[in-house]
Amino acid sequence: MKLSLEPWMPEYDTSLQEQPGLTSSRPDDVNLFVEGLEAWNPVQPLASRASEVDFERLYFIDGRRRIEAKVYGETLVENEPQSAPGLLGTFAVGLVESRMTNSPAKIIETIIKRVLVLNHSDGENLIIKTRGHEYGDLEYQFVQINDTINTDNALTTRLQFLMRNAEDELSSSLSLEDALLILDGPLQRRAPDRALGYVKTIHNFYVPPLEQRTIRQLQRGQRSPIFSIKSGLERYSWYLRLDDTPDYYQPFAGIVRLEVRNELGLAWAQKIADWTCIMLPKYAAKGFRDPRAPQQLMPIAFLESELGRRMGDLAIIRRRIQAFLRQERIRQEPLGFEMDAKIELDRDFN
């Protein structure tokens, strides 16, 4: 038996999470030969074509989310106690600007939101006040869902949706006349034309097994031929190897999938594709800097770290939530507290 290594650490799942059967079941959605190439072979980028793309700035947008506590909203219905599952969560979205000079990348905007997602219509905003704590008050905005089949999944999905929506709003506010926006993840419908979807975890190859061999053969800075995807948002896509990896790694280590909207045409997609072959390997993380190297881009790694810091220490916040709920039980009769109650917590509970 031959084993290969997934270089990402276990807490990050894996870089390859293909769902078997999806590729062969949707052949009509993908056109492998939009570039007019005779065969699917590794493509060496044309520097002359890549140089036609003249960006003064690159923007990177990414978000983080986390569940800080799972809760139940308790009410009385016809004098009978009823509980609705929910969660207290936080999501953070940020924007990094990198100028095409030697100036360092910098974070120019961040959004931090805390939400109480509850499968009930009677919830209200929750504010946990604390005197003198560095994080200040914890304010959770109430968000209602209605799901009686798979509530736990629906709660997490709503938190993810809220984060993605904040990313979309942030990206739509940008002027991209001389810039390119790089999104950490696939393109969403609201993504601007001059946006690049950066997919570092492969869930679906979109190409048959024969063409997957070409992806395995890519060398650093080489790409696959461009193919078009018609399902959902129509887009052009290609694979790129950011860096060469040891032969004992799984064969798709170091591979990312990139995509652009098709509105600007195939010629523009080819320029961007060759540009990514030359530029993105320069932004790829090294293993000693990030456990998801080389697929993780350094500006995104920098942003994720800063967003995590601004979200606050999870252990401290969980203790504050627990202390709040404990004090509420002491102060209120069971099932009789209001979700927007404000309480000054003693420093001992911080």
C-alpha positions as a Markdown table, in Angstrom:
| # | Residue | x | y | z |
|---|---|---|---|---|
| 1 | Met | 0.0 | 0.0 | 0.0 |
| 2 | Lys | 1.3 | 3.4 | -1.0 |
| 3 | Leu | 0.5 | 6.4 | 1.3 |
| 4 | Ser | 0.7 | 10.1 | 0.4 |
| 5 | Leu | 0.6 | 13.0 | 2.8 |
| 6 | Glu | -1.9 | 15.8 | 3.1 |
| 7 | Pro | 0.4 | 18.7 | 4.1 |
| 8 | Trp | -2.4 | 20.7 | 5.8 |
| 9 | Met | -2.7 | 20.2 | 9.5 |
| 10 | Pro | -5.7 | 18.1 | 10.6 |
| 11 | Glu | -7.6 | 21.1 | 12.2 |
| 12 | Tyr | -7.9 | 22.6 | 8.7 |
| 13 | Asp | -9.5 | 19.4 | 7.2 |
| 14 | Thr | -7.8 | 18.8 | 3.9 |
| 15 | Ser | -7.1 | 20.7 | 0.7 |
| 16 | Leu | -8.8 | 18.0 | -1.4 |
| 17 | Gln | -12.4 | 17.2 | -0.6 |
| 18 | Glu | -13.8 | 16.0 | -3.9 |
| 19 | Gln | -17.3 | 14.7 | -3.9 |
| 20 | Pro | -17.3 | 11.6 | -6.1 |
| 21 | Gly | -19.8 | 11.5 | -9.0 |
| 22 | Leu | -20.4 | 15.2 | -9.4 |
| 23 | Thr | -18.0 | 15.6 | -12.3 |
| 24 | Ser | -19.3 | 12.8 | -14.5 |
| 25 | Ser | -22.9 | 13.6 | -13.7 |
| 26 | Arg | -22.8 | 17.2 | -15.2 |
| 27 | Pro | -20.7 | 17.0 | -18.4 |
| 28 | Asp | -23.0 | 19.4 | -20.2 |
| 29 | Asp | -22.2 | 22.2 | -17.7 |
| 30 | Val | -18.5 | 22.3 | -18.6 |
| 31 | Asn | -16.7 | 23.1 | -21.9 |
| 32 | Leu | -13.1 | 21.9 | -21.7 |
| 33 | Phe | -11.9 | 23.4 | -25.0 |
| 34 | Val | -13.0 | 27.1 | -24.9 |
| 35 | Glu | -9.4 | 28.1 | -25.7 |
| 36 | Gly | -9.3 | 26.1 | -28.9 |
| 37 | Leu | -6.4 | 23.9 | -27.8 |
| 38 | Glu | -6.0 | 20.6 | -29.5 |
| 39 | Ala | -5.3 | 18.7 | -26.3 |
| 40 | Trp | -5.5 | 19.2 | -22.5 |
| 41 | Asn | -1.9 | 19.7 | -21.6 |
| 42 | Pro | -0.1 | 22.0 | -19.1 |
| 43 | Val | 0.0 | 25.6 | -20.3 |
| 44 | Gln | 3.1 | 27.7 | -20.0 |
| 45 | Pro | 2.0 | 31.3 | -19.5 |
| 46 | Leu | 2.8 | 33.9 | -22.1 |
| 47 | Ala | 4.6 | 36.8 | -20.4 |
| 48 | Ser | 3.6 | 39.1 | -23.2 |
| 49 | Arg | -0.1 | 38.4 | -22.7 |
| 50 | Ala | 0.2 | 38.6 | -18.9 |
| 51 | Ser | 1.8 | 42.1 | -19.2 |
| 52 | Glu | -1.3 | 43.4 | -20.9 |
| 53 | Val | -2.9 | 43.3 | -17.5 |
| 54 | Asp | -1.9 | 46.5 | -15.7 |
| 55 | Phe | -3.1 | 46.6 | -12.1 |
| 56 | Glu | -1.9 | 49.3 | -9.7 |
| 57 | Arg | -3.5 | 47.6 | -6.7 |
| 58 | Leu | -4.7 | 44.2 | -5.6 |
| 59 | Tyr | -7.5 | 43.8 | -3.1 |
| 60 | Phe | -8.0 | 40.7 | -0.9 |
| 61 | Ile | -11.3 | 40.1 | 0.9 |
| 62 | Asp | -11.8 | 37.3 | 3.3 |
| 63 | Gly | -14.0 | 36.5 | 6.3 |
| 64 | Arg | -14.0 | 34.3 | 9.5 |
| 65 | Arg | -16.8 | 33.0 | 11.5 |
| 66 | Arg | -17.1 | 31.0 | 14.7 |
| 67 | Ile | -19.8 | 29.7 | 17.0 |
| 68 | Glu | -19.2 | 31.0 | 20.5 |
| 69 | Ala | -22.0 | 29.1 | 22.3 |
| 70 | Lys | -25.0 | 27.0 | 21.4 |
| 71 | Val | -28.1 | 28.1 | 23.3 |
| 72 | Tyr | -31.8 | 27.5 | 23.7 |
| 73 | Gly | -34.4 | 30.2 | 23.7 |
| 74 | Glu | -37.0 | 29.3 | 26.3 |
| 75 | Thr | -40.6 | 30.5 | 26.3 |
| 76 | Leu | -44.0 | 29.5 | 27.6 |
| 77 | Val | -46.6 | 28.4 | 25.1 |
| 78 | Glu | -50.1 | 27.9 | 26.6 |
| 79 | Asn | -48.3 | 27.5 | 30.0 |
| 80 | Glu | -46.1 | 24.8 | 28.7 |
| 81 | Pro | -42.3 | 25.4 | 28.5 |
| 82 | Gln | -40.9 | 25.4 | 24.9 |
| 83 | Ser | -37.3 | 25.7 | 23.8 |
| 84 | Ala | -35.9 | 26.7 | 20.5 |
| 85 | Pro | -32.3 | 26.0 | 19.5 |
| 86 | Gly | -29.9 | 28.7 | 18.6 |
| 87 | Leu | -26.3 | 29.9 | 18.6 |
| 88 | Leu | -24.3 | 32.9 | 19.6 |
| 89 | Gly | -21.8 | 33.6 | 16.9 |
| 90 | Thr | -19.4 | 36.1 | 15.5 |
| 91 | Phe | -18.3 | 36.8 | 12.0 |
| 92 | Ala | -15.6 | 39.1 | 10.7 |
| 93 | Val | -14.8 | 40.4 | 7.2 |
| 94 | Gly | -11.8 | 42.4 | 6.2 |
| 95 | Leu | -10.2 | 44.1 | 3.2 |
| 96 | Val | -6.5 | 44.2 | 2.4 |
| 97 | Glu | -4.9 | 46.5 | -0.2 |
| 98 | Ser | -1.6 | 45.5 | -1.8 |
| 99 | Arg | 0.0 | 48.1 | -4.2 |
| 100 | Met | 2.1 | 46.8 | -7.1 |
| 101 | Thr | 5.1 | 48.4 | -5.6 |
| 102 | Asn | 7.4 | 47.6 | -2.7 |
| 103 | Ser | 5.0 | 49.1 | -0.2 |
| 104 | Pro | 3.6 | 46.5 | 2.3 |
| 105 | Ala | 0.1 | 45.3 | 2.2 |
| 106 | Lys | -2.3 | 46.9 | 4.7 |
| 107 | Ile | -5.7 | 46.3 | 6.1 |
| 108 | Ile | -8.0 | 49.2 | 5.1 |
| 109 | Glu | -11.4 | 48.0 | 6.5 |
| 110 | Thr | -12.8 | 45.4 | 8.9 |
| 111 | Ile | -16.4 | 44.5 | 9.9 |
| 112 | Ile | -17.1 | 42.6 | 13.1 |
| 113 | Lys | -20.6 | 41.4 | 13.9 |
| 114 | Arg | -22.0 | 39.3 | 16.7 |
| 115 | Val | -25.4 | 37.6 | 16.2 |
| 116 | Leu | -27.9 | 35.5 | 18.1 |
| 117 | Val | -29.4 | 33.1 | 15.6 |
| 118 | Leu | -32.5 | 31.5 | 17.0 |
| 119 | Asn | -35.2 | 29.2 | 15.5 |
| 120 | His | -37.9 | 31.2 | 17.1 |
| 121 | Ser | -39.8 | 34.5 | 16.3 |
| 122 | Asp | -39.7 | 35.9 | 19.9 |
| 123 | Gly | -36.0 | 36.5 | 20.2 |
| 124 | Glu | -34.5 | 39.9 | 20.8 |
| 125 | Asn | -31.1 | 41.5 | 20.8 |
| 126 | Leu | -28.8 | 40.3 | 23.5 |
| 127 | Ile | -26.4 | 42.7 | 25.2 |
| 128 | Ile | -23.8 | 41.4 | 27.8 |
| 129 | Lys | -22.4 | 44.4 | 29.6 |
| 130 | Thr | -19.2 | 44.3 | 31.5 |
| 131 | Arg | -17.5 | 47.1 | 33.4 |
| 132 | Gly | -14.0 | 47.9 | 32.3 |
| 133 | His | -13.3 | 44.8 | 30.1 |
| 134 | Glu | -11.0 | 45.4 | 27.1 |
| 135 | Tyr | -13.6 | 43.8 | 24.7 |
| 136 | Gly | -16.3 | 46.1 | 25.9 |
| 137 | Asp | -20.0 | 45.1 | 25.7 |
| 138 | Leu | -20.9 | 42.0 | 23.7 |
| 139 | Glu | -23.8 | 42.9 | 21.6 |
| 140 | Tyr | -25.5 | 40.1 | 19.7 |
| 141 | Gln | -28.1 | 41.1 | 17.0 |
| 142 | Phe | -31.1 | 38.7 | 16.8 |
| 143 | Val | -31.5 | 36.8 | 13.6 |
| 144 | Gln | -34.5 | 34.5 | 13.1 |
| 145 | Ile | -34.6 | 31.3 | 11.1 |
| 146 | Asn | -37.4 | 28.8 | 10.5 |
| 147 | Asp | -36.3 | 25.2 | 10.2 |
| 148 | Thr | -37.8 | 22.2 | 11.8 |
| 149 | Ile | -35.9 | 19.5 | 9.9 |
| 150 | Asn | -32.2 | 20.2 | 10.2 |
| 151 | Thr | -32.0 | 23.1 | 12.7 |
| 152 | Asp | -28.4 | 22.6 | 13.7 |
| 153 | Asn | -27.2 | 22.8 | 10.1 |
| 154 | Ala | -29.6 | 25.7 | 9.4 |
| 155 | Leu | -28.1 | 27.8 | 12.2 |
| 156 | Thr | -24.5 | 27.3 | 10.9 |
| 157 | Thr | -25.6 | 28.0 | 7.4 |
| 158 | Arg | -27.3 | 31.3 | 8.4 |
| 159 | Leu | -24.1 | 32.4 | 10.1 |
| 160 | Gln | -22.1 | 31.6 | 7.0 |
| 161 | Phe | -24.7 | 33.4 | 4.8 |
| 162 | Leu | -24.4 | 36.5 | 7.0 |
| 163 | Met | -20.6 | 36.5 | 6.6 |
| 164 | Arg | -20.8 | 36.0 | 2.8 |
| 165 | Asn | -23.3 | 38.8 | 2.5 |
| 166 | Ala | -21.0 | 41.2 | 4.4 |
| 167 | Glu | -18.1 | 40.2 | 2.0 |
| 168 | Asp | -20.4 | 41.0 | -1.0 |
| 169 | Glu | -21.3 | 44.4 | 0.4 |
| 170 | Leu | -17.7 | 45.2 | 1.0 |
| 171 | Ser | -16.6 | 44.1 | -2.5 |
| 172 | Ser | -19.5 | 46.1 | -4.1 |
| 173 | Ser | -18.2 | 49.3 | -2.5 |
| 174 | Leu | -14.8 | 49.1 | -4.3 |
| 175 | Ser | -13.7 | 51.0 | -7.4 |
| 176 | Leu | -11.8 | 48.5 | -9.5 |
| 177 | Glu | -10.8 | 50.5 | -12.6 |
| 178 | Asp | -7.1 | 50.0 | -12.0 |
| 179 | Ala | -7.4 | 47.1 | -9.5 |
| 180 | Leu | -8.2 | 43.4 | -9.2 |
| 181 | Leu | -10.2 | 41.9 | -6.3 |
| 182 | Ile | -9.2 | 38.5 | -5.1 |
| 183 | Leu | -11.9 | 36.7 | -3.2 |
| 184 | Asp | -11.0 | 33.8 | -0.9 |
| 185 | Gly | -13.4 | 31.2 | -2.2 |
| 186 | Pro | -15.6 | 30.8 | -5.3 |
| 187 | Leu | -17.3 | 33.7 | -7.0 |
| 188 | Gln | -20.8 | 34.7 | -5.8 |
| 189 | Arg | -23.5 | 36.2 | -8.0 |
| 190 | Arg | -22.9 | 39.7 | -6.6 |
| 191 | Ala | -19.1 | 39.6 | -7.3 |
| 192 | Pro | -17.9 | 42.4 | -9.5 |
| 193 | Asp | -16.7 | 41.8 | -13.0 |
| 194 | Arg | -13.0 | 42.4 | -12.1 |
| 195 | Ala | -13.0 | 39.8 | -9.4 |
| 196 | Leu | -10.9 | 36.6 | -9.2 |
| 197 | Gly | -12.3 | 33.6 | -7.3 |
| 198 | Tyr | -9.5 | 31.8 | -5.4 |
| 199 | Val | -10.5 | 28.3 | -4.4 |
| 200 | Lys | -7.8 | 26.5 | -2.3 |
| 201 | Thr | -9.9 | 23.6 | -1.2 |
| 202 | Ile | -11.0 | 21.3 | -4.1 |
| 203 | His | -14.5 | 20.0 | -3.7 |
| 204 | Asn | -15.2 | 19.2 | -7.3 |
| 205 | Phe | -12.8 | 19.0 | -10.2 |
| 206 | Tyr | -15.3 | 19.8 | -12.9 |
| 207 | Val | -13.2 | 17.8 | -15.4 |
| 208 | Pro | -13.1 | 14.1 | -16.1 |
| 209 | Pro | -10.4 | 11.8 | -14.8 |
| 210 | Leu | -8.3 | 12.0 | -18.0 |
| 211 | Glu | -8.0 | 15.7 | -17.7 |
| 212 | Gln | -7.3 | 15.5 | -14.0 |
| 213 | Arg | -4.0 | 13.8 | -15.0 |
| 214 | Thr | -3.0 | 17.1 | -16.6 |
| 215 | Ile | -3.7 | 18.9 | -13.3 |
| 216 | Arg | -1.4 | 16.5 | -11.5 |
| 217 | Gln | 1.4 | 17.2 | -14.0 |
| 218 | Leu | 1.4 | 20.9 | -13.6 |
| 219 | Gln | 4.7 | 22.5 | -12.5 |
| 220 | Arg | 5.2 | 25.7 | -10.5 |
| 221 | Gly | 3.6 | 28.6 | -12.4 |
| 222 | Gln | 1.9 | 26.4 | -15.0 |
| 223 | Arg | -1.9 | 26.3 | -15.5 |
| 224 | Ser | -4.4 | 24.0 | -17.0 |
| 225 | Pro | -6.3 | 25.1 | -20.1 |
| 226 | Ile | -9.3 | 27.4 | -19.4 |
| 227 | Phe | -12.7 | 25.7 | -19.2 |
| 228 | Ser | -16.1 | 27.2 | -18.8 |
| 229 | Ile | -18.7 | 26.3 | -16.2 |
| 230 | Lys | -22.3 | 27.1 | -17.0 |
| 231 | Ser | -24.0 | 25.9 | -13.8 |
| 232 | Gly | -25.0 | 28.6 | -11.4 |
| 233 | Leu | -22.9 | 31.7 | -12.1 |
| 234 | Glu | -21.4 | 31.3 | -15.6 |
| 235 | Arg | -17.6 | 31.6 | -15.4 |
| 236 | Tyr | -14.2 | 30.7 | -16.8 |
| 237 | Ser | -12.0 | 28.6 | -14.6 |
| 238 | Trp | -8.5 | 27.0 | -14.6 |
| 239 | Tyr | -6.1 | 25.2 | -12.3 |
| 240 | Leu | -2.7 | 26.6 | -11.2 |
| 241 | Arg | 0.2 | 25.1 | -9.3 |
| 242 | Leu | 1.5 | 27.6 | -6.9 |
| 243 | Asp | 4.6 | 25.7 | -5.9 |
| 244 | Asp | 6.3 | 22.3 | -6.4 |
| 245 | Thr | 5.7 | 19.9 | -3.6 |
| 246 | Pro | 7.5 | 16.7 | -2.4 |
| 247 | Asp | 6.5 | 13.5 | -4.2 |
| 248 | Tyr | 5.2 | 12.0 | -1.0 |
| 249 | Tyr | 2.5 | 14.7 | -0.7 |
| 250 | Gln | -0.9 | 13.9 | -2.2 |
| 251 | Pro | -0.7 | 14.8 | -6.0 |
| 252 | Phe | -3.0 | 17.9 | -5.8 |
| 253 | Ala | -1.0 | 19.6 | -3.0 |
| 254 | Gly | -0.1 | 23.1 | -4.1 |
| 255 | Ile | -3.0 | 23.3 | -6.7 |
| 256 | Val | -5.7 | 26.0 | -6.6 |
| 257 | Arg | -8.6 | 26.6 | -8.9 |
| 258 | Leu | -9.3 | 30.1 | -10.1 |
| 259 | Glu | -12.3 | 31.6 | -11.8 |
| 260 | Val | -13.6 | 34.8 | -13.3 |
| 261 | Arg | -17.0 | 35.9 | -14.6 |
| 262 | Asn | -17.4 | 35.4 | -18.3 |
| 263 | Glu | -18.9 | 38.9 | -18.9 |
| 264 | Leu | -15.5 | 40.4 | -19.9 |
| 265 | Gly | -14.8 | 37.6 | -22.5 |
| 266 | Leu | -12.4 | 34.8 | -23.0 |
| 267 | Ala | -9.5 | 37.1 | -24.1 |
| 268 | Trp | -9.6 | 38.9 | -20.8 |
| 269 | Ala | -9.8 | 35.6 | -18.9 |
| 270 | Gln | -6.7 | 34.4 | -20.8 |
| 271 | Lys | -4.7 | 37.5 | -19.8 |
| 272 | Ile | -5.8 | 37.1 | -16.1 |
| 273 | Ala | -5.0 | 33.4 | -16.2 |
| 274 | Asp | -1.4 | 33.9 | -17.5 |
| 275 | Trp | -1.0 | 36.8 | -15.0 |
| 276 | Thr | -2.0 | 34.6 | -12.1 |
| 277 | Cys | 0.7 | 32.1 | -13.2 |
| 278 | Ile | 3.4 | 34.8 | -12.9 |
| 279 | Met | 2.1 | 36.8 | -9.9 |
| 280 | Leu | 0.3 | 34.5 | -7.5 |
| 281 | Pro | 3.2 | 32.2 | -6.7 |
| 282 | Lys | 5.0 | 35.3 | -5.4 |
| 283 | Tyr | 2.2 | 35.6 | -2.8 |
| 284 | Ala | 2.1 | 31.9 | -1.8 |
| 285 | Ala | 2.8 | 31.1 | 1.8 |
| 286 | Lys | 5.7 | 29.0 | 2.9 |
| 287 | Gly | 5.2 | 26.0 | 5.3 |
| 288 | Phe | 7.0 | 27.7 | 8.2 |
| 289 | Arg | 4.6 | 30.7 | 8.0 |
| 290 | Asp | 1.2 | 29.0 | 7.5 |
| 291 | Pro | 0.0 | 25.4 | 7.9 |
| 292 | Arg | -2.0 | 25.6 | 4.7 |
| 293 | Ala | 0.9 | 26.5 | 2.5 |
| 294 | Pro | 1.4 | 27.0 | -0.4 |
| 295 | Gln | -2.3 | 27.4 | -1.2 |
| 296 | Gln | -2.7 | 30.1 | 1.4 |
| 297 | Leu | -1.8 | 33.6 | 0.1 |
| 298 | Met | 0.1 | 35.7 | 2.6 |
| 299 | Pro | -2.2 | 38.8 | 2.5 |
| 300 | Ile | -5.1 | 36.5 | 3.3 |
| 301 | Ala | -3.2 | 34.8 | 6.1 |
| 302 | Phe | -2.3 | 38.2 | 7.5 |
| 303 | Leu | -6.0 | 39.3 | 7.3 |
| 304 | Glu | -7.3 | 36.1 | 8.9 |
| 305 | Ser | -4.9 | 36.4 | 11.8 |
| 306 | Glu | -5.9 | 40.0 | 12.4 |
| 307 | Leu | -9.6 | 39.2 | 12.1 |
| 308 | Gly | -9.2 | 36.5 | 14.7 |
| 309 | Arg | -7.5 | 38.9 | 17.1 |
| 310 | Arg | -10.3 | 41.5 | 16.6 |
| 311 | Met | -13.0 | 38.9 | 17.2 |
| 312 | Gly | -11.6 | 38.4 | 20.7 |
| 313 | Asp | -10.3 | 35.4 | 22.6 |
| 314 | Leu | -12.9 | 32.6 | 22.4 |
| 315 | Ala | -12.2 | 31.3 | 25.9 |
| 316 | Ile | -12.7 | 34.7 | 27.5 |
| 317 | Ile | -15.9 | 35.3 | 25.6 |
| 318 | Arg | -17.3 | 31.9 | 26.4 |
| 319 | Arg | -16.7 | 32.6 | 30.1 |
| 320 | Arg | -18.6 | 35.9 | 29.8 |
| 321 | Ile | -21.5 | 34.2 | 28.1 |
| 322 | Gln | -21.6 | 31.4 | 30.8 |
| 323 | Ala | -21.4 | 34.0 | 33.6 |
| 324 | Phe | -24.2 | 36.0 | 32.0 |
| 325 | Leu | -26.5 | 33.0 | 31.7 |
| 326 | Arg | -25.7 | 31.9 | 35.2 |
| 327 | Gln | -26.5 | 35.3 | 36.7 |
| 328 | Glu | -29.7 | 35.5 | 34.6 |
| 329 | Arg | -30.9 | 32.2 | 36.1 |
| 330 | Ile | -30.2 | 33.5 | 39.6 |
| 331 | Arg | -31.9 | 36.9 | 39.0 |
| 332 | Gln | -34.9 | 35.7 | 37.0 |
| 333 | Glu | -37.6 | 33.1 | 37.6 |
| 334 | Pro | -37.2 | 30.2 | 35.2 |
| 335 | Leu | -38.5 | 30.9 | 31.7 |
| 336 | Gly | -39.1 | 34.5 | 32.7 |
| 337 | Phe | -36.1 | 36.4 | 31.5 |
| 338 | Glu | -36.1 | 38.9 | 28.6 |
| 339 | Met | -33.5 | 38.3 | 25.9 |
| 340 | Asp | -32.4 | 41.9 | 25.8 |
| 341 | Ala | -31.7 | 42.1 | 29.5 |
| 342 | Lys | -28.7 | 44.2 | 30.5 |
| 343 | Ile | -26.6 | 43.2 | 33.4 |
| 344 | Glu | -23.4 | 44.5 | 34.9 |
| 345 | Leu | -21.1 | 41.5 | 35.5 |
| 346 | Asp | -18.6 | 41.4 | 38.3 |
| 347 | Arg | -15.0 | 41.4 | 37.3 |
| 348 | Asp | -14.7 | 37.9 | 38.8 |
| 349 | Phe | -16.7 | 36.5 | 35.9 |
| 350 | Asn | -14.5 | 38.0 | 33.2 |
